[in-house]
Amino acid sequence: MLEDEIKARGCAEVTQKHDCVLTNNPNGVFYTRDARQIRTKPKGYPDTTGWKSIVITPQMVGLKIALFVAIEWKSLKGVKSPEQKQWIKRMQDDGCLAGFAKSTEEAVAIVRRLDQ
């Protein structure tokens, strides 16, 4: 299965059944009229990002918050670049629901990490 197919199926599952909002972060480079290079996202940044709203438990004062979600989709043979690993680690260290997914199940595990 190709990475785009895995991403499409996984995004549909995560957004429709697991209360997440995800957006596609396309990769691209273009040039301005004066030949400056512009990238659409930083090197290594995840393919999809968004958030998942959760209800804080009574022990957490009962507030509702949104958590940032970052999924870097990979084919079964896909390789994680050092930049991708760095972004995902930073997001995880900051409390985001972030990780690498080669299947819908792996994506669901990422967004359900805090579910009880």
Secondary structure, 3 states (H helix, E strand, C coil): CCHHHHHHHHHHHHHHHCCEEEEECCCCEEECCCCCEEECCCCCCCCEEEEEEEECCHHHCCCEEEEEEEEEECCCCCCCCHHHHHHHHHHHHCCCEEEEECCHHHHHHHHCCCCC
